[in-house]
Every structure is written in C-alpha cells, then in structure tokens.
Amino acid sequence: MKKLLFVVAVLALVAPASFGRVYLLNNGTWSSNTPVLGDPNLKATNPDWEFDSNNSERKAESWSWPTTYSMVDVCVIPVKMDVGFWIKVNNCSTLVLNLKQRDIHSYTGSLTVGIVTNTNLSLSVSWAKLSTVNLGSYSHSESVSPSTVNATSGNTANVTLTETLTSVDLSNMTVSSATGGNCVQVGTITLRVAPNFTPVLNGGCGQ
C-alpha cells in the first residue's frame, strides 16, 4: 500500500510537466496561456490547434474547417491553326527514271512515285536536258497519270511519270570507257503540283 501511494505521488508531481498544453494563436505563435474569447492577443486559431505533450488535437465546426475553392470552367475557347497545303514525295532523293531504247532514235521510260498530301492536287511534269549533253534535234514528251490526286488522309497515292525522247541523234553523245555508255544521265524530270480547287483569297486564322 505504501508503495502504491508513493507511485501515485510521483505521477502527481510529473503530470503537470509532461502534459502541459499549448495553443496555436492567430498570430502563428504557440502559447501556454489559455485562449480568451474576444481577446485578439490570446485568440486561438480556427480550427483550434492544441498540443498536449506528444499529442496534437484539432477541432472545428463543419462551417469553420479550412476550405479552398475549386477551379470551375467558365469559358471554352476553340484553338485554331493554319495548316496550309502539305505534300510529301516518298524517297524523292533516290528516285531515278531509266529510259529504255524503243528503236535506235527513240527512248521511253516510266517511274511510279508515292505522294502523301493533305489537299487535292493537280500534277504535271517537266523535262530539262543537261546542257553538257547533245541529243541533236530531238523531241520530248512527258506525262503524269493520274494528273490529279485527292487528299490522301495519311495514305500514299501512287502516280506514274513517263518520259519519251524521239529523233535522238546519238552521233554526238560522249561515251565513257568506264561505263560503255550505259546509264548516262541526259536530263531531269520535275514533278510539279498545285492545289486543285478554286483559290481562297482571304487570310486564315485572323491573318
């Protein structure tokens, strides 16, 4: 019994020091002074925040718990951009149109070209002889089929380019001993395109 009374006495002495309560005031400082209603210097935060030894307590009413406003949509605005006309010729830098002899003075050849575009196109092809090549008084004709292509929606549209040379005079052609005159470049063909619809003369997107 004496031992029990001794333990109780010790706890009574220790309790005030171990469980001292402090309060968070509105000015952000902690105080052991009990908050006083209406006293701005001792007014506790709302909700109350109290520390009791290692324990923390917070209390508030449903109407005074800290809240934040949520973002709400107020206006939805369309975003537009000028895409313009876009054309891609697949593998353009590696394409070669080879002419094959039809008879001694005429040559013809065709090449398939893949095109990807976001607009309707009209196509044509032009020929240019190399200035260093002498074909005599020759004639030439070029064609592309089909001559129109609609927007491909990301797919590839194949067109065929054809070049024909007639009345070619080979007597002035320089023959390389290394190639024997095979695969000699004599000119170039150029694929040309234009939008295939009535021009729209006003600017886009406010420009």
Secondary structure by P-SEA (a helix, b strand, c coil): caaaaaaaaaaaaaccccbbbbbbcccccccccccccccccccccccbbbbcccbbbbbbcccccbbbbbbbbcbbbbbbbbccbbbbbcccccbbbbbbbcccccccbbbbbbbbbcccbbbbbbbbcccccccccccbbbbbccccccccccbbbbbbbbbbbcccccccbbbbccccccccccbbbbbbbcccccccccccccc
